[in-house]
């Protein structure tokens, strides 16, 4: 008996929880860029930091993403973003 085929919809896993906790709207991803809890300090190797205007609620000013692999994509909505920085 065969089951139905698996179809990748690229929906971002845990997007509802991330929106509720961090105010960040994540729509889809290829799996190589992952939102991580906020960190302090310099942007370490393998991380991408997105900066926003800190006084725009509910946004906190900084969002961090961990990368794996040499290519990836993530579709998101970040109002008032003004800088993207990658470590390493």
N, C-alpha and C positions, 0 to 999 in steps of 0.2 A: 504494500500500500504506500503510495507516494503522498507526501504532504505538499502543502503549497510552497512555491519557491520563495526564498528570502529576497526581499527587495530593500536595498539601502535607501532610506529617505533623507539621510544626512542631518536629521533633526539634532540639535545640540542636547546632549544628555544632561539632565538636571537643570534645564533652563528656567523652569518655574521657581525652583528653590533659589537660584542665583538672583533672579529678578526680585524675589521677596526679601532676601537678605542684603543684597548689595545694590539694588536698583539698576542692574545692568541687563539689557535685553540682548540675549544671544539667540540667533535663529538657526544657524546651521554650521556644520564644520566637517572637514575631511578627516578629522581625528588626530591631526598632528599639532594642533594648537589648543591648549587646555587652560581654562581659567583656573587660577590658584588664589588662595587666600591672600589678602594684602600683606606686603612685606615692607620693611623699612630699609633705607640705605640705597647703595648703588645698585644698578641693574646687573645682576650676576649673569654669567655665561648661561645660555639656554633660556633666558627669560626675556620677555618683551614687556615694556611698561608703557601704558597709555595714560597720558595726563589730561585732566579736564579742569575747567574752572572750578575751584574747590567750594565756592559758595553757592553753587547751583544744586538745590535739593532735588532728589535724594542722593545725588552723586557725591562721592567722597573725595574726588580729586585724583586718585590713582587707581588703576586697574592693572593686574599682573597676569601674564599668560606664560605657560611653560611650553616650549617647543620640543618636538621630537621629529627627527628626520630632516631632510634638506628642503622639503616643500610642504606647504599646507595652506589651508584657507579657513577663515571663520567669518561668518556674516553676523554683524552686530549693529546695535544702535547706541551710540555714545554722544549725546548732545554736548556741545561746547568742548569737544576734544581739540587740543591744540598741539600736542607733541606725541610722537611715538618713538621710543628708544629701545634698542636691542643691546643686550650684553654679549660680549665676545664676538 
